[in-house]
Amino acid sequence: MRKALAAAVLVLLALAGPAAAPAWDVTAGFLAGPRTASDETVNRIYGSGTVYSPFLAVGLWRGFRVGASYEGGYSRTGVIGLYDEATTLKVSGVEVFAGYWLKLDLVALYLRGGWGNYSYFQTVQSPMARNYPVDARGQTVVAAAGVNVYLLERLYLCGEIKYVPLKVKPYENEVDLSGWRYLVGIGYTVRF
C-alpha cells in the first residue's frame, strides 16, 4: 500500500510539472532576548536572563521546514537558603523542530514545534551542598510562533515567542525551569 501511494504521488508530481516542484531553501540566523522563569522560587532567586539562539533550517516543501537550534546564555547568580549562600544556575539546550512558514509578500508568519534537550547546572557555595552540584539534562517539547520581515529578497529581521515547559527533578523536589523567550534577530535564506 505504501509503495502504491508513493508511486501515485510521484506520478502526480511528474504530471504537474515544474509548478509542483519543491521550493528548497536553507535559512540561518541568530536570535536573542529575555528569558522568563515561570517558577516563583526560581524567579525570586535567579530572575529572568538573556538567551541567544543561532539556528539553521531547511525548507522542504512550500513553507514546511525542519531545523535545529542552540539556546545558550542563561547564566544567573543569586543567594539561597537560610544563610544567603551564593548560588549559580546555567541552562542551555539543543532543539530540533518542524514547522510551517506562510510567506505573504515581504512578511512570513510561522508556527513551529519540536523537541529540546536541555542541560542545567546549579552550584551552591555551602559546605553542606558542596558535594551535591546539580549537573543534569532534561528533555521536553518546544513551541514557538514568529514573524520574518524581509528587508531584501533573502535578508530578514525576525521576532519569535517561544515557550519551553521544562521540569526537572535533580533530587527529591521537582524544580520548574519553564519559561517564555521573547526573541528578535536576523536571518538569511538561500533558495535552490
C-alpha positions as CSV (number, residue, x, y, z in Angstrom):
1,M,0.0,0.0,0.0
2,R,2.8,2.4,0.9
3,K,4.6,1.7,-2.3
4,A,1.5,2.4,-4.4
5,L,0.8,5.6,-2.5
6,A,4.4,6.8,-3.1
7,A,4.3,5.9,-6.8
8,A,1.0,7.8,-7.2
9,V,2.4,10.9,-5.6
10,L,5.5,10.7,-7.8
11,V,3.3,10.3,-10.9
12,L,1.1,13.3,-9.9
13,L,4.2,15.4,-9.3
14,A,5.7,14.4,-12.7
15,L,2.4,15.3,-14.5
16,A,2.1,18.6,-12.6
17,G,5.4,19.8,-14.0
18,P,7.7,22.5,-12.5
19,A,4.8,24.3,-10.7
20,A,4.7,21.4,-8.2
21,A,8.4,21.1,-7.7
22,P,9.6,21.6,-4.2
23,A,11.0,25.0,-3.3
24,W,14.1,24.1,-1.4
25,D,15.8,26.7,0.8
26,V,18.3,26.9,3.6
27,T,18.0,29.6,6.2
28,A,20.3,30.5,9.0
29,G,20.1,33.2,11.7
30,F,20.6,34.4,15.2
31,L,18.0,35.3,17.8
32,A,18.5,36.9,21.3
33,G,16.3,38.2,24.0
34,P,14.9,37.8,27.5
35,R,14.0,34.5,29.1
36,T,11.5,34.4,31.9
37,A,11.3,31.9,34.8
38,S,7.8,30.5,35.4
39,D,8.5,29.1,38.9
40,E,8.2,31.8,41.6
41,T,11.1,30.5,43.7
42,V,13.5,30.2,40.6
43,N,12.4,33.7,39.6
44,R,13.0,35.1,43.1
45,I,16.5,33.6,43.4
46,Y,17.8,33.8,39.8
47,G,15.3,36.1,38.0
48,S,15.0,36.5,34.2
49,G,18.0,36.5,32.0
50,T,19.1,36.8,28.4
51,V,19.4,34.0,25.9
52,Y,20.8,33.7,22.4
53,S,19.8,31.2,19.8
54,P,21.6,30.5,16.5
55,F,19.5,28.4,14.1
56,L,19.6,26.5,10.8
57,A,16.6,25.3,8.9
58,V,15.9,23.6,5.6
59,G,12.7,24.4,3.6
60,L,11.4,21.1,2.3
61,W,8.2,21.9,0.6
62,R,6.1,25.0,0.2
63,G,6.7,26.5,3.6
64,F,7.4,23.4,5.6
65,R,10.7,23.4,7.3
66,V,12.8,21.3,9.6
67,G,15.8,22.6,11.6
68,A,17.9,22.8,14.7
69,S,18.9,25.5,17.1
70,Y,21.0,26.0,20.2
71,E,20.0,28.1,23.2
72,G,22.6,29.4,25.5
73,G,23.4,32.5,27.6
74,Y,21.2,31.9,30.6
75,S,23.6,32.1,33.5
76,R,22.4,33.7,36.7
77,T,23.7,34.1,40.2
78,G,21.7,34.6,43.4
79,V,21.5,33.8,47.1
80,I,19.7,30.8,48.5
81,G,18.9,29.2,51.9
82,L,18.8,30.4,55.4
83,Y,22.3,31.8,55.4
84,D,22.1,33.5,51.9
85,E,24.6,31.3,50.3
86,A,25.8,32.2,46.8
87,T,24.4,30.1,44.0
88,T,24.6,29.9,40.2
89,L,22.3,28.4,37.6
90,K,23.1,27.8,34.0
91,V,20.6,26.4,31.4
92,S,21.4,25.7,27.8
93,G,19.9,23.4,25.2
94,V,19.7,22.0,21.7
95,E,16.4,21.8,19.8
96,V,15.2,20.1,16.7
97,F,12.0,21.4,15.1
98,A,9.5,21.3,12.3
99,G,7.1,24.0,11.3
100,Y,5.2,25.9,8.7
101,W,6.1,29.3,7.3
102,L,3.4,31.2,5.5
103,K,5.1,33.8,3.2
104,L,2.9,36.9,2.4
105,D,4.9,39.2,0.2
106,L,7.6,40.7,2.4
107,V,6.4,39.0,5.6
108,A,6.4,35.4,6.7
109,L,4.4,34.1,9.7
110,Y,5.3,30.8,11.3
111,L,4.5,28.2,13.8
112,R,6.9,25.5,14.9
113,G,7.2,22.8,17.4
114,G,9.9,20.4,18.4
115,W,11.9,18.6,21.0
116,G,14.6,20.1,23.2
117,N,17.4,18.5,25.2
118,Y,18.4,21.0,27.9
119,S,21.3,20.8,30.4
120,Y,21.1,22.6,33.7
121,F,24.0,23.2,36.1
122,Q,23.5,24.6,39.6
123,T,26.0,25.2,42.3
124,V,25.6,26.4,45.9
125,Q,28.6,27.8,47.8
126,S,27.8,26.0,51.0
127,P,29.9,23.4,53.0
128,M,26.8,21.2,53.1
129,A,25.9,21.4,49.4
130,R,29.5,21.3,48.0
131,N,29.2,17.5,47.3
132,Y,25.8,17.9,45.6
133,P,26.1,20.0,42.5
134,V,23.2,19.7,40.0
135,D,24.6,18.8,36.6
136,A,21.9,17.0,34.6
137,R,19.7,17.0,31.5
138,G,16.0,17.3,30.8
139,Q,14.0,16.8,27.6
140,T,10.8,18.5,26.7
141,V,8.6,19.7,23.9
142,V,9.1,23.2,22.5
143,A,6.6,25.5,20.8
144,A,7.2,28.8,19.0
145,A,5.5,31.4,16.8
146,G,7.1,34.2,15.0
147,V,7.4,36.6,12.1
148,N,10.1,37.3,9.5
149,V,10.1,40.7,7.8
150,Y,12.2,40.6,4.6
151,L,14.4,43.7,4.1
152,L,15.8,42.2,0.9
153,E,14.9,39.1,-1.1
154,R,17.0,36.9,1.2
155,L,17.8,39.0,4.3
156,Y,15.2,39.3,7.1
157,L,14.6,40.5,10.6
158,C,12.7,38.1,12.8
159,G,10.8,38.1,16.1
160,E,9.8,35.0,18.0
161,I,7.9,34.0,21.1
162,K,8.8,30.6,22.4
163,Y,7.7,28.5,25.4
164,V,9.8,25.7,26.9
165,P,7.9,23.7,29.6
166,L,11.0,22.2,31.4
167,K,10.5,20.5,34.8
168,V,13.5,18.7,36.4
169,K,13.9,16.6,39.5
170,P,17.6,16.7,40.5
171,Y,17.0,15.2,43.9
172,E,13.7,14.7,45.9
173,N,12.0,18.0,44.8
174,E,10.8,18.9,41.3
175,V,12.0,22.2,40.0
176,D,10.2,24.1,37.3
177,L,12.7,25.7,34.8
178,S,9.9,26.5,32.4
179,G,9.7,29.9,30.8
180,W,8.9,32.2,27.9
181,R,11.5,33.5,25.5
182,Y,10.9,36.8,23.6
183,L,13.5,36.8,20.8
184,V,14.5,39.1,18.0
185,G,17.2,38.7,15.4
186,I,18.3,38.4,11.8
187,G,18.4,35.7,9.2
188,Y,19.4,34.9,5.7
189,T,17.8,32.5,3.2
190,V,19.4,30.8,0.2
191,R,16.9,29.3,-2.3
192,F,17.6,26.5,-4.7
